[in-house]
Amino acid sequence: MATNPDWKDLDQQVTVAPQIRPEDVPHIAAAGYRVVMCNRPDGEEPGQTDWAEIAEACRHNGITPRYVPQADRDPTEHAVASFDAIMRETQGKVFAYCRTGTRCEILWNAAKARQHAGAA
């Protein structure tokens, strides 16, 4: 499970975290994650690492990169459905990040509620 104090395990499959950098990706891969999902829009604040850099590092380390940006804490149906689909389709662990990890957790909760409601 989580190997970094900034990472938070939500269940056995999904871990959330604050913004990562390309140099973090080898550690994420070594921890056994199969997918890195970004829930943070590019350009949200100065100095933020662009998604393209993270995605390239993911591919270089054998991790599937997925981009599901969520601009605020009010999840869109598209973002919830995408998060849900990624959880369902991934055979293994999913690492999701945003600025603090909070939006990822909100999306995870909404996706879990969607699953329990039987939405497809």
C-alpha distances in whole Angstrom, upper triangle without the diagonal:
4,6,9,11,12,9,9,7,10,9,7,9,9,8,11,13,16,18,17,20,20,19,16,15,16,12,11,12,11,8,9,9,13,14,15,17,19,20,23,26,27,30,29,29,31,29,26,25,26,24,26,25,21,22,24,21,19,22,22,19,19,17,18,19,20,22,23,24,25,27,27,25,28,26,28,28,28,24,23,25,23,19,20,21,18,16,19,19,16,15,12,9,11,11,13,15,19,21,19,16,18,20,17,16,20,20,17,19,22,20,19,23,24,23,24,27,28,28,28
4,6,7,9,6,6,6,10,10,10,11,10,7,9,10,13,15,14,17,18,17,13,14,14,11,9,12,11,8,10,10,14,14,14,16,17,19,20,24,25,27,26,26,28,26,23,22,24,22,24,23,19,21,23,20,18,21,22,18,19,17,19,19,20,21,22,23,23,25,25,23,26,25,27,28,27,24,23,25,23,19,21,22,19,17,20,21,18,18,14,11,11,10,12,13,16,18,15,13,16,18,15,15,19,19,16,19,22,21,20,23,25,24,25,28,29,29,29
4,7,9,7,9,10,14,14,13,14,13,10,12,11,14,16,14,16,17,15,12,13,13,9,9,11,10,7,11,11,15,16,15,17,19,21,22,25,26,28,27,27,28,25,23,22,24,23,25,22,19,21,22,19,18,21,21,17,19,17,20,20,21,23,24,25,25,27,27,26,29,28,30,31,30,27,26,28,26,22,24,25,22,20,23,24,20,20,16,13,14,12,14,15,18,19,17,15,18,21,18,18,22,22,20,22,25,24,24,27,29,28,29,32,33,33,33
4,5,5,8,10,14,16,15,16,14,11,11,9,11,13,12,14,16,14,10,12,13,9,10,13,12,10,13,13,17,17,15,17,18,19,20,23,24,25,24,24,25,22,20,19,22,21,23,21,18,20,22,19,18,21,21,18,20,18,20,20,21,22,23,23,24,25,25,24,27,26,29,30,30,26,26,28,26,22,24,26,23,21,25,25,22,22,18,15,15,12,14,13,16,16,14,13,16,19,17,17,21,21,20,22,25,24,24,27,29,28,30,33,34,33,33
4,5,8,10,14,16,16,17,15,12,11,9,11,13,13,16,18,17,13,16,17,13,13,17,16,13,17,16,20,20,18,19,19,20,20,24,25,26,24,23,25,22,21,20,23,23,25,23,20,23,25,22,21,25,25,22,24,21,23,22,23,24,24,24,24,25,24,23,26,26,29,31,30,26,26,29,27,23,25,27,24,23,26,27,24,25,21,17,17,14,15,14,16,15,13,12,15,18,17,16,20,21,20,21,24,25,24,27,29,29,30,33,34,34,34
4,7,10,13,16,17,17,14,10,9,6,7,10,10,13,16,15,12,14,16,13,12,16,16,14,17,16,19,18,15,16,16,16,17,20,21,22,20,20,21,19,17,17,20,19,22,21,18,20,22,20,19,23,23,21,23,20,21,20,20,21,21,20,20,21,21,20,23,23,26,27,27,23,23,26,24,21,23,25,22,21,25,26,23,24,20,17,15,12,12,11,12,12,9,9,12,15,13,13,17,18,17,19,22,22,22,25,27,27,28,31,32,32,32
4,7,10,12,13,13,10,6,6,5,8,10,10,14,16,16,12,13,15,12,10,14,14,12,14,12,16,15,13,14,14,15,16,20,21,23,21,21,23,21,18,18,20,19,22,20,17,19,21,19,17,21,22,19,20,17,19,18,18,19,19,19,19,21,20,19,22,21,24,25,25,21,21,23,21,18,20,22,19,18,21,22,19,20,17,13,12,9,10,9,12,12,10,8,11,14,12,11,15,16,15,17,20,19,19,22,24,24,25,28,29,29,29
4,6,9,11,11,9,5,5,6,10,13,14,17,19,19,15,16,18,15,13,16,17,13,15,13,16,16,14,14,15,15,17,21,22,24,22,23,25,24,21,21,22,21,24,23,19,21,24,21,20,23,24,22,22,19,20,19,19,19,19,19,19,21,20,18,20,20,23,24,24,20,19,22,20,17,18,21,18,16,20,21,19,20,16,13,12,10,10,10,12,14,11,8,10,13,10,9,13,14,12,14,17,17,17,19,21,21,22,25,26,26,27
4,6,7,8,6,4,6,9,13,16,16,19,21,21,17,17,18,16,13,16,16,12,13,12,15,14,14,14,16,16,18,22,24,27,25,26,28,26,23,23,24,22,25,24,21,22,24,22,20,23,24,21,21,18,19,19,19,20,19,20,20,22,21,19,21,20,23,23,23,20,18,20,19,16,16,19,16,14,17,19,16,17,14,10,10,9,10,12,15,16,14,11,12,14,11,10,13,14,11,13,16,16,15,18,20,19,20,23,24,24,25
4,7,8,6,6,7,10,14,17,18,21,23,23,20,19,21,19,16,18,19,16,16,14,16,15,15,14,16,15,18,22,24,27,25,26,29,28,24,24,25,23,26,26,22,23,26,24,21,24,26,23,23,20,20,19,18,19,18,19,18,21,20,17,19,17,20,20,21,18,16,18,17,14,14,17,15,12,15,17,16,16,14,11,10,10,10,12,15,17,14,11,11,13,10,8,11,11,8,9,13,12,11,14,16,15,16,19,20,21,22
4,5,6,7,10,13,17,20,20,23,25,25,21,20,22,19,16,18,19,15,15,13,15,15,16,16,18,18,21,24,27,30,28,29,32,31,27,27,27,25,27,27,24,24,27,25,22,25,26,23,23,19,20,20,19,21,20,21,21,24,23,20,22,20,22,22,22,19,17,18,18,14,14,16,15,11,14,16,14,14,12,10,10,11,12,15,18,20,18,14,15,16,13,11,14,14,10,11,14,13,11,14,16,15,15,19,19,20,21
4,6,8,12,15,19,21,21,23,24,24,21,19,20,18,15,16,16,13,12,11,13,14,15,16,19,19,23,26,28,31,29,31,33,32,28,27,28,25,27,27,23,23,26,24,21,23,25,22,20,18,18,19,19,21,21,23,23,26,26,24,25,23,25,24,24,21,19,20,19,16,15,17,15,11,13,15,12,12,9,7,9,11,13,16,19,22,20,17,18,19,15,14,17,16,13,14,17,15,13,17,18,16,17,21,21,22,22
4,7,10,14,17,19,19,21,22,22,19,17,18,17,13,14,15,12,11,9,10,10,12,13,16,17,20,23,25,28,27,29,31,30,26,25,25,22,24,24,20,20,23,21,18,20,22,19,18,15,15,16,15,18,17,20,20,24,24,22,23,20,22,21,21,18,16,17,16,12,12,13,11,8,10,12,9,9,6,5,6,8,11,14,17,20,19,15,17,17,13,13,16,14,11,13,16,13,12,16,17,15,17,20,20,20,19
4,7,10,14,16,16,19,20,21,17,16,18,16,12,14,16,12,12,9,11,10,10,10,13,13,16,20,22,25,24,25,28,26,23,22,22,19,22,22,18,18,21,20,17,19,21,19,18,14,14,14,14,15,15,17,17,20,20,18,20,18,19,19,19,16,14,16,14,11,11,13,10,8,11,13,10,12,9,6,5,6,7,11,14,17,15,12,13,13,10,9,12,11,8,11,13,12,11,15,16,15,17,20,20,20,20
4,7,11,13,13,16,17,18,14,14,16,14,10,13,14,11,11,9,12,11,10,10,12,13,15,19,21,23,22,23,25,24,20,20,21,18,21,20,17,18,20,18,16,19,21,18,18,15,15,15,14,16,15,17,17,20,19,18,20,18,20,21,21,17,16,18,16,13,14,16,13,11,15,16,13,14,11,8,6,5,6,8,12,14,12,9,11,12,9,9,12,12,10,12,15,14,14,17,19,18,20,23,23,23,23
4,7,10,11,14,16,17,14,14,16,14,11,14,16,13,14,12,14,12,10,9,10,10,12,16,18,20,18,20,22,21,17,17,18,16,19,19,15,17,20,18,16,19,21,19,19,16,16,15,14,14,14,14,14,16,16,15,17,16,18,20,19,15,15,17,16,12,15,17,14,13,17,18,16,17,15,11,8,6,5,5,8,10,9,5,8,9,6,7,10,11,9,12,14,14,15,18,19,19,21,23,24,23,23
4,7,8,12,14,15,11,12,15,13,11,14,16,14,15,13,15,13,11,10,10,10,11,15,16,18,16,17,19,18,15,14,16,15,18,17,14,16,19,17,16,19,21,19,20,16,17,15,15,15,15,14,15,16,16,15,18,17,20,22,21,17,18,20,18,15,18,20,17,16,20,21,18,20,17,14,11,8,6,5,7,8,6,5,8,10,8,9,12,13,12,15,17,17,18,21,22,23,24,27,28,27,27
4,6,10,13,14,11,13,16,15,13,17,18,17,18,16,18,16,12,12,10,10,10,13,14,15,13,14,15,14,11,12,14,14,17,16,13,16,19,17,16,20,21,20,21,18,19,16,16,15,15,14,14,15,15,14,18,18,20,22,22,18,19,22,20,17,20,22,19,19,23,23,21,23,21,17,14,11,9,5,5,5,4,5,8,10,9,11,13,14,15,17,19,19,21,23,24,25,27,29,30,29,29
4,7,10,12,10,11,15,14,13,16,18,17,19,16,18,15,12,11,9,10,8,11,11,12,11,11,13,11,8,8,10,10,14,12,10,13,16,14,14,18,19,18,20,17,17,14,14,13,14,13,13,14,15,16,19,18,21,23,22,18,20,22,20,17,21,22,19,20,24,24,22,24,21,18,15,11,9,6,5,5,7,8,11,11,11,14,16,16,17,19,21,21,23,25,26,27,29,31,32,30,30
4,7,8,6,8,11,11,10,13,15,15,16,14,16,14,10,11,9,12,11,13,13,14,14,14,14,12,9,8,10,10,12,10,8,11,13,11,11,15,16,15,17,14,15,13,14,14,15,15,16,17,18,19,22,21,23,25,23,20,21,23,21,18,22,23,19,20,24,23,21,22,20,17,14,10,10,7,8,9,10,10,14,15,13,16,18,18,18,21,23,23,24,27,28,28,30,32,33,31,31
4,5,5,7,10,11,11,13,15,16,17,16,17,15,12,13,11,14,13,15,13,14,15,14,14,11,9,6,9,9,11,8,7,10,11,9,11,14,14,13,16,14,16,13,15,15,17,16,19,19,21,22,25,24,26,28,26,22,24,26,23,21,24,25,21,23,26,25,22,24,22,19,17,13,13,11,11,12,13,14,18,18,17,20,22,21,22,25,26,26,28,30,31,31,34,36,36,34,33
4,5,6,8,10,10,12,14,15,16,15,16,14,11,13,13,16,15,16,15,16,17,17,17,13,11,8,10,10,10,6,5,8,8,6,8,11,10,10,13,12,14,12,15,15,18,18,20,22,24,25,28,26,27,29,27,23,25,27,23,22,25,25,21,23,26,24,22,23,21,19,17,14,14,13,14,15,17,17,21,21,19,22,24,23,23,27,28,27,29,32,32,32,35,37,37,35,33
4,6,7,8,10,11,12,14,16,15,17,16,14,16,15,19,18,20,18,19,20,20,19,15,14,11,13,13,14,10,9,12,11,8,10,13,11,11,14,14,16,15,18,18,21,21,23,25,26,27,30,29,30,32,30,26,28,29,26,24,27,27,24,24,28,26,23,24,22,19,18,15,16,15,16,17,18,18,22,23,21,23,26,25,25,29,30,29,31,34,34,34,36,39,39,37,36
4,6,6,6,9,10,11,13,12,14,14,11,14,14,17,16,19,18,20,20,19,19,16,14,12,14,13,14,12,9,12,12,9,10,13,12,11,14,12,15,14,16,17,19,20,22,23,24,25,28,26,28,30,28,24,26,27,24,22,25,25,21,22,25,24,21,22,19,16,15,12,13,12,14,15,15,15,19,20,18,20,23,23,22,25,27,26,27,30,31,31,33,35,36,34,33
4,5,5,6,9,10,11,10,11,11,9,12,12,16,16,19,18,20,21,21,21,18,16,13,14,12,13,11,8,9,10,6,6,10,9,7,10,9,11,11,14,15,18,19,21,23,25,25,28,26,27,28,26,23,24,25,22,20,23,22,19,19,22,21,18,19,16,14,13,10,12,12,15,16,17,16,20,20,18,20,23,22,21,25,26,25,26,29,29,29,32,34,34,33,31
4,5,5,6,9,10,10,12,12,11,15,16,20,20,22,21,24,24,24,24,21,19,16,17,16,16,13,11,12,12,8,8,11,9,6,9,9,13,13,16,18,21,22,25,27,28,29,31,29,31,32,29,26,27,28,25,23,25,25,21,21,24,22,19,19,17,15,14,13,15,15,18,20,20,19,23,23,21,23,26,25,24,27,29,27,28,32,32,31,34,36,36,35,33
4,5,5,6,9,9,12,13,12,15,16,19,20,23,22,25,25,25,25,22,19,17,19,17,18,16,13,15,15,11,11,14,13,10,12,11,15,15,18,19,22,23,25,27,28,28,30,29,30,31,30,26,27,28,25,22,25,25,21,21,24,23,19,19,16,14,14,11,14,14,17,19,19,18,21,22,20,21,25,24,22,26,28,26,27,30,31,30,33,35,35,34,33
4,5,5,7,6,9,9,8,12,13,16,18,21,21,23,23,24,24,21,19,16,18,16,17,15,12,13,14,11,9,12,12,9,11,9,12,12,14,16,18,20,22,24,25,25,27,25,27,28,26,23,23,24,21,19,21,21,17,17,20,19,16,16,13,10,10,8,11,12,15,17,17,15,19,19,16,18,21,20,19,22,24,23,23,27,27,26,29,32,31,31,29
4,5,5,5,7,9,9,13,15,18,20,23,22,25,26,26,27,24,21,18,19,17,17,16,12,13,13,10,8,10,10,6,7,7,10,12,15,17,20,22,24,26,28,28,30,28,29,29,27,24,25,25,22,20,22,21,17,17,20,18,15,14,12,10,11,10,13,14,18,20,20,19,22,22,19,21,24,23,21,24,26,24,25,28,28,27,30,32,32,31,30
4,5,8,10,12,13,16,19,22,23,26,26,28,28,29,29,26,24,21,22,20,21,19,16,16,16,13,12,14,13,9,10,10,14,15,18,21,23,25,27,29,30,30,32,30,32,32,30,27,28,28,25,23,24,24,20,20,22,21,17,16,13,12,13,12,16,17,20,22,22,20,24,25,21,23,26,25,23,26,28,26,27,30,31,29,32,35,34,34,32
4,6,9,11,12,15,18,20,22,25,25,28,28,28,29,26,24,21,23,21,22,20,17,17,18,15,13,16,15,12,12,11,14,16,18,20,22,24,25,28,29,28,30,28,30,30,29,26,25,26,23,21,22,22,19,17,20,19,16,15,11,9,11,10,14,15,19,21,20,18,21,22,19,20,23,22,20,23,26,24,24,27,28,27,29,32,31,31,30
4,6,9,11,14,17,20,22,25,26,29,28,29,30,28,25,23,23,21,21,20,17,17,18,15,12,14,15,11,10,9,12,14,16,19,21,23,25,28,29,28,30,28,29,29,27,24,24,24,22,19,20,20,16,15,17,16,12,11,8,7,9,10,13,16,20,22,22,19,22,23,19,20,23,22,19,23,25,22,22,26,26,25,27,30,29,29,28
4,6,7,11,14,16,19,22,22,25,25,27,28,26,22,20,20,18,19,18,14,14,16,13,10,12,14,10,10,7,9,11,13,16,17,19,21,24,25,25,27,24,25,25,23,21,20,21,18,16,17,16,13,12,15,14,10,10,7,5,6,6,10,13,17,19,19,16,19,19,16,17,20,19,16,20,22,19,20,23,23,22,25,27,27,26,25
4,7,10,13,16,19,21,22,26,26,27,29,27,23,21,20,17,18,17,14,13,14,13,9,11,13,10,8,5,6,9,11,14,16,19,21,24,26,25,27,24,24,24,22,19,20,19,16,14,16,14,11,11,13,11,7,8,6,6,6,8,11,14,18,21,21,18,21,20,17,18,21,19,17,20,22,19,20,23,23,21,24,27,25,25,23
4,6,10,13,15,18,19,22,22,24,26,24,20,18,17,14,15,15,12,10,13,12,8,10,13,11,9,5,5,6,7,10,12,15,17,21,22,22,23,20,21,21,19,16,16,16,13,11,13,12,8,9,12,10,7,9,8,7,5,6,8,11,14,18,18,16,18,17,14,16,18,16,15,18,19,17,18,21,21,20,23,25,24,23,21
4,7,10,12,14,15,19,19,20,22,20,17,14,14,11,12,12,9,8,11,10,7,10,12,11,11,7,6,5,6,8,10,13,15,18,19,20,21,19,20,20,18,15,16,17,13,11,14,14,10,11,14,13,11,13,11,9,6,5,6,8,11,14,15,13,16,15,12,14,17,15,14,18,19,17,18,22,21,21,24,26,25,24,23
4,6,9,12,13,17,16,19,21,19,16,14,13,10,12,13,10,9,13,13,10,13,15,14,14,10,8,6,5,6,7,9,11,14,16,16,18,15,16,17,14,11,13,13,10,8,12,12,9,10,14,13,11,14,13,11,7,6,5,6,9,13,14,11,14,12,9,12,14,11,12,15,16,14,16,19,19,19,22,23,23,21,20
4,6,8,10,13,12,15,17,16,12,11,10,7,11,12,9,9,13,13,11,14,17,16,16,13,11,8,6,5,6,6,9,11,13,14,16,14,15,16,14,11,13,15,11,10,14,14,12,13,17,16,15,18,17,14,11,9,6,5,6,10,12,10,12,10,8,12,13,12,13,16,16,15,18,20,20,21,24,25,25,23,22
4,7,10,12,11,14,17,17,13,13,12,10,13,15,12,13,16,17,15,18,20,20,20,16,14,11,9,7,5,4,5,8,10,11,12,10,12,14,12,8,11,13,11,9,13,14,12,14,17,17,17,20,19,16,12,11,7,6,5,9,10,9,10,7,6,10,11,9,11,14,14,13,16,18,18,19,22,23,24,21,21
4,6,9,7,10,13,13,10,10,10,9,12,14,12,13,16,17,16,19,21,21,21,18,17,13,11,8,7,5,6,7,9,11,13,12,13,16,14,11,14,16,14,13,17,18,16,18,21,21,20,23,22,19,15,13,10,7,5,7,10,9,11,8,9,12,13,12,14,17,17,17,20,21,21,23,26,26,27,25,24
4,6,6,9,12,13,10,10,9,8,11,13,13,13,17,18,17,20,22,22,23,20,18,14,12,9,8,5,6,6,10,12,14,13,13,16,14,12,15,17,15,15,19,19,18,20,23,23,22,26,25,22,18,16,13,11,8,9,13,13,14,11,12,16,16,14,17,20,19,19,22,24,23,25,28,28,29,26,25
4,6,8,10,10,8,8,6,6,9,11,11,12,15,16,17,19,20,22,22,20,18,15,13,10,11,8,10,10,13,16,18,17,17,20,18,15,19,20,18,18,22,22,20,22,25,25,24,27,26,24,20,18,15,12,10,11,14,15,17,14,15,19,19,18,20,23,22,23,26,27,27,28,31,32,32,29,29
4,5,7,8,7,8,7,9,12,13,14,15,17,19,20,22,23,24,26,23,22,18,17,14,14,11,12,11,14,17,19,19,19,22,20,18,21,23,21,21,25,25,24,26,29,28,28,31,30,27,23,21,18,15,12,11,15,17,18,16,18,21,21,20,23,25,25,25,28,30,29,31,34,34,35,32,32
4,7,9,7,10,10,11,14,15,15,17,20,20,21,23,25,26,27,24,23,19,18,14,14,10,11,8,11,14,16,16,17,21,19,17,20,22,20,20,24,25,23,25,28,28,27,31,29,26,23,20,17,13,10,9,12,14,15,13,15,18,18,18,21,23,23,24,26,28,28,30,32,32,34,31,31
4,6,6,9,10,13,16,16,16,19,21,21,22,25,26,26,28,25,25,21,20,17,17,14,14,12,13,16,19,20,21,24,23,21,23,26,24,23,27,28,26,28,31,31,30,33,31,28,25,21,18,15,12,9,13,15,16,16,17,20,20,21,23,25,25,27,29,30,31,33,35,36,37,34,34
4,6,9,10,14,16,15,16,19,20,21,22,25,25,26,28,26,26,22,22,19,20,17,17,15,17,20,23,23,25,28,26,24,27,29,27,26,30,31,29,30,34,33,32,35,33,30,27,23,21,17,14,12,15,18,19,19,21,23,24,24,27,29,29,30,32,34,34,36,38,39,40,38,37
4,6,9,12,14,13,14,17,18,18,20,22,23,23,26,24,24,21,21,19,20,17,18,17,19,21,24,25,26,29,27,24,27,29,27,26,30,30,28,29,33,32,31,33,31,28,25,22,20,16,14,12,15,18,20,19,20,23,24,24,26,29,29,30,32,34,34,36,38,39,40,38,38
4,6,9,12,11,11,14,16,15,17,20,20,21,23,21,21,17,17,15,16,14,15,14,16,19,21,21,23,26,24,21,24,26,23,22,26,27,24,26,29,29,27,29,28,25,21,18,16,13,10,9,12,15,17,16,17,20,21,21,23,25,26,26,29,31,31,32,35,36,37,34,34
4,7,8,7,7,11,12,12,14,16,17,17,20,18,18,14,15,13,15,14,16,16,18,20,23,22,23,26,24,21,23,25,22,21,25,25,22,24,28,27,25,27,25,23,20,16,15,12,11,11,14,15,18,17,17,20,22,21,23,26,26,26,29,31,31,32,35,36,36,34,33
4,5,6,7,9,10,11,13,15,16,17,19,17,16,13,13,11,13,12,15,15,18,20,22,21,22,24,21,19,22,23,20,20,24,24,21,23,26,25,24,26,25,23,20,17,15,13,12,12,16,17,19,18,17,21,22,21,23,26,26,25,28,30,30,31,34,35,35,32,31
4,5,5,6,9,10,10,12,14,15,16,14,13,9,9,8,10,10,13,14,17,19,21,20,20,22,19,16,19,20,17,17,20,20,17,20,23,21,20,23,22,20,16,14,13,11,11,12,16,16,18,16,15,19,20,18,20,23,23,22,25,28,27,28,31,32,32,29,28
4,5,5,6,9,10,11,12,14,15,14,13,10,11,10,13,13,16,18,21,23,25,23,23,24,21,19,22,22,19,19,23,22,19,22,24,22,21,24,23,21,18,16,15,14,15,16,19,19,22,20,19,23,24,22,23,27,26,25,28,30,29,30,33,34,34,31,30
4,5,5,6,9,10,11,13,14,13,13,11,13,12,15,15,18,19,22,24,26,25,25,27,24,21,24,25,21,21,24,24,21,23,26,24,22,24,23,21,18,16,16,14,15,16,19,19,22,21,20,23,25,23,24,28,28,27,29,32,31,32,35,36,36,34,32
4,5,5,6,9,10,11,12,10,11,8,10,10,13,14,17,18,21,22,24,23,23,25,22,19,22,22,19,18,21,21,18,20,23,21,19,21,20,17,15,12,12,11,12,14,16,16,19,18,17,20,22,20,21,24,25,24,26,29,28,29,32,33,33,31,29
4,5,5,6,9,10,11,9,8,5,8,9,12,13,17,19,22,23,25,23,23,24,21,18,21,21,17,17,20,19,16,18,21,19,17,19,18,17,14,13,13,13,14,16,19,18,21,19,17,21,22,20,21,24,25,23,25,28,27,27,31,32,31,29,27
4,5,5,6,9,10,10,10,8,11,12,16,17,21,22,25,27,29,26,26,27,24,22,24,24,21,20,23,22,19,21,24,21,19,21,20,19,17,16,16,16,17,19,22,21,24,23,21,24,26,24,24,28,28,27,29,32,31,31,34,36,35,33,31
4,6,5,6,9,8,10,9,12,14,17,18,21,23,26,27,29,27,27,28,26,23,25,25,22,21,24,23,19,21,24,21,19,20,19,17,16,14,15,15,17,18,20,20,23,22,20,23,26,24,24,28,28,27,29,32,31,31,34,36,35,33,32
4,5,5,6,5,6,6,10,12,15,17,20,22,25,26,27,25,25,26,23,21,22,23,19,18,21,19,16,17,20,18,15,17,15,14,12,11,13,13,16,18,20,19,22,21,18,21,24,22,21,25,26,24,25,29,28,28,31,33,32,30,28
4,5,5,6,6,7,11,13,17,19,22,25,27,28,30,27,27,27,24,22,24,24,20,20,22,20,17,19,21,18,16,17,16,16,15,14,16,17,19,22,23,22,25,24,21,24,26,24,24,27,28,26,27,31,30,29,32,34,33,31,29
4,6,8,10,10,14,16,20,22,25,27,30,31,33,30,30,31,28,26,27,27,23,23,25,24,20,22,24,21,19,19,18,18,17,16,18,19,21,23,25,24,27,26,24,27,29,27,26,30,31,29,30,34,33,32,35,37,36,35,32
4,6,9,10,14,17,20,22,25,27,29,30,32,30,30,31,28,25,27,26,23,22,24,22,19,20,22,20,17,17,15,15,14,14,16,17,20,22,23,22,26,25,22,25,27,25,25,28,29,27,28,32,31,30,33,36,35,33,31
4,7,9,13,16,19,22,25,28,30,30,32,29,29,29,26,24,25,25,21,20,22,20,17,18,19,17,14,14,13,13,13,13,16,18,21,24,25,23,26,25,22,24,27,25,24,27,28,26,27,30,29,28,31,34,32,31,29
4,6,10,13,16,18,21,24,26,26,28,25,25,26,23,20,21,21,18,16,18,17,13,15,16,14,11,12,11,10,10,10,12,14,17,20,21,19,22,22,18,21,23,21,20,24,24,22,23,27,26,25,28,30,29,28,26
4,7,10,13,16,19,22,24,25,26,23,23,22,20,18,19,18,14,14,16,14,10,13,14,12,10,11,11,11,9,10,12,14,17,20,21,19,22,20,17,20,22,19,18,22,22,20,21,25,24,23,26,28,27,25,23
4,7,10,13,16,19,21,22,23,20,20,21,18,15,17,17,13,13,15,14,11,13,15,13,12,14,14,13,10,10,10,12,14,17,19,17,19,18,15,18,20,17,17,21,21,19,21,24,23,23,26,28,27,25,23
4,6,10,13,16,18,19,20,17,17,17,14,12,13,13,9,9,12,11,8,11,14,12,11,14,14,13,10,10,9,11,12,16,18,16,18,15,13,16,17,14,15,18,18,16,18,21,20,20,23,25,24,22,20
4,6,10,12,15,17,17,15,14,15,12,10,13,13,9,10,13,13,10,13,16,15,14,18,18,16,12,12,10,10,11,14,16,15,16,13,12,15,16,13,15,18,17,16,19,21,20,21,24,25,24,22,20
4,7,10,12,13,14,11,10,11,9,6,9,10,7,7,11,11,10,13,15,15,15,19,18,17,13,12,10,10,10,13,15,13,14,11,10,13,13,10,12,15,14,13,16,18,17,18,21,22,22,19,18
4,6,9,11,12,10,10,12,10,7,11,12,10,10,14,15,14,16,18,19,19,22,22,19,16,14,11,10,8,11,14,12,13,10,10,13,13,11,13,16,15,15,18,20,19,20,23,24,24,21,21
4,6,8,8,7,8,10,10,7,9,12,11,11,14,16,15,17,19,20,20,24,23,21,17,16,12,11,9,11,13,12,11,7,9,12,10,9,12,14,13,14,17,18,17,19,22,22,23,20,20
4,7,8,8,9,13,12,10,13,15,15,14,18,19,19,20,23,24,24,27,27,24,20,19,15,13,10,11,13,13,12,9,11,14,12,12,15,17,15,17,20,20,20,23,25,25,26,23,24
4,6,7,9,13,13,11,13,16,16,15,18,20,20,21,24,25,25,28,27,25,21,19,15,13,10,11,12,12,10,7,10,12,10,11,14,15,14,16,19,19,19,22,24,24,25,23,24
4,6,9,12,14,11,12,15,16,14,17,19,19,20,22,24,24,27,26,23,20,19,15,13,11,11,11,11,8,6,9,10,7,9,12,12,11,14,16,16,17,20,21,21,23,21,23
4,7,10,12,10,10,14,15,14,16,19,19,20,22,24,25,28,27,25,21,21,17,16,14,15,15,14,11,8,11,12,8,9,12,12,10,13,15,15,15,18,20,19,21,19,21
4,7,8,6,7,10,11,10,12,15,16,16,18,20,21,24,24,22,19,18,15,15,13,15,15,14,11,8,10,11,7,6,10,10,8,10,13,13,12,15,17,17,18,16,17
4,5,5,6,9,10,11,12,14,15,17,18,20,21,25,25,23,20,20,17,17,15,17,18,17,15,11,12,14,11,9,12,13,10,11,14,14,12,16,18,17,18,15,16
4,6,5,6,8,10,10,12,14,15,16,18,20,23,24,23,20,20,18,19,18,20,21,19,17,14,14,15,12,10,12,13,9,9,13,12,10,13,15,14,15,11,12
4,6,5,6,9,10,10,12,14,15,16,18,22,23,21,18,19,16,17,17,20,21,19,18,14,14,16,14,10,13,14,11,11,14,14,12,14,17,16,16,13,12
4,5,5,6,8,10,11,12,14,15,16,20,20,19,15,16,13,14,13,16,17,15,14,11,10,12,11,7,10,12,10,9,13,14,12,14,17,17,17,14,14
4,5,5,6,9,10,11,12,14,16,19,19,18,15,16,13,15,15,18,18,15,14,11,10,11,9,6,8,9,6,5,9,10,8,10,13,13,14,11,11
4,6,5,6,9,10,10,12,14,18,19,18,15,17,15,17,17,21,21,18,18,14,13,14,13,9,10,12,9,7,10,11,8,10,13,13,12,9,8
4,5,5,6,9,10,10,12,16,17,16,13,14,12,14,15,19,20,17,17,14,12,14,13,9,10,13,11,9,12,14,11,12,16,16,15,13,11
4,6,5,6,9,10,11,14,14,13,10,11,9,12,13,17,17,14,14,11,9,11,11,7,7,10,9,6,9,12,10,11,14,15,15,13,12
4,5,5,6,9,10,13,14,13,11,13,12,15,17,20,20,17,17,14,12,12,12,9,8,10,9,5,7,10,8,8,11,12,12,10,9
4,5,5,6,8,12,13,14,12,14,14,17,18,22,22,19,19,17,14,15,15,12,11,14,12,9,11,13,11,10,14,15,13,11,9
4,5,5,6,10,11,10,8,11,11,14,16,20,20,17,18,16,13,14,15,12,11,14,13,10,12,15,13,12,16,17,16,15,13
4,6,6,8,9,9,7,10,11,14,17,20,20,17,17,16,12,13,14,11,9,12,12,9,10,13,12,10,14,16,15,14,13
4,6,8,10,11,10,14,14,18,20,24,24,20,21,19,16,16,17,14,12,14,14,10,11,14,12,10,13,15,13,12,11
4,6,9,11,10,14,15,18,21,25,25,22,23,21,17,19,20,16,14,17,17,13,14,17,15,13,17,18,16,15,13
4,6,7,7,11,13,16,19,23,23,20,21,20,16,18,19,16,14,17,18,14,15,18,17,15,18,20,19,18,16
4,7,9,13,15,19,22,26,25,22,24,23,19,20,22,19,17,20,20,17,17,20,20,17,20,22,20,20,18
4,7,10,13,17,20,24,23,20,22,21,18,18,21,19,16,19,20,17,17,21,20,18,20,23,22,22,20
4,7,10,13,17,20,19,16,18,18,14,15,18,16,13,16,18,16,16,19,20,18,20,23,22,22,21
4,6,10,14,17,17,13,15,15,11,12,15,13,11,14,16,14,14,18,18,17,19,22,22,21,20
4,7,11,14,13,10,13,13,10,11,14,13,11,15,17,15,16,19,20,19,22,24,24,23,22
4,7,11,11,8,10,10,6,9,11,10,9,13,14,13,15,18,18,18,21,23,23,22,21
4,7,7,5,9,8,6,9,12,11,11,14,16,15,17,20,20,21,23,25,26,24,24
4,6,5,7,7,6,10,11,11,12,15,16,16,18,20,21,22,25,26,27,25,25
4,6,8,8,9,12,13,14,15,17,18,19,21,23,24,26,27,29,30,28,29
4,6,8,9,10,12,13,14,16,18,19,20,22,23,25,26,28,29,28,29
4,6,5,6,9,10,11,12,14,15,17,19,20,21,23,24,26,25,25
4,5,5,6,9,10,11,12,14,15,17,18,20,21,23,25,23,24
4,5,5,6,9,10,10,12,14,15,16,18,20,21,23,21,22
4,5,5,6,9,10,10,12,14,15,16,18,20,21,20,20
4,5,5,6,9,10,10,12,14,15,16,18,20,19,20
4,5,5,6,9,10,11,12,14,15,16,19,18,19
4,5,5,6,9,10,10,12,14,15,17,15,16
4,5,5,6,9,10,10,12,14,15,15,15
4,5,5,6,9,10,11,12,14,14,16
4,5,5,6,9,10,10,12,11,13
4,5,5,6,9,10,11,10,11
4,5,5,6,9,10,10,12
4,5,5,6,9,9,12
4,5,5,6,6,8
4,5,5,6,8
4,5,8,10
4,6,9
4,6
4
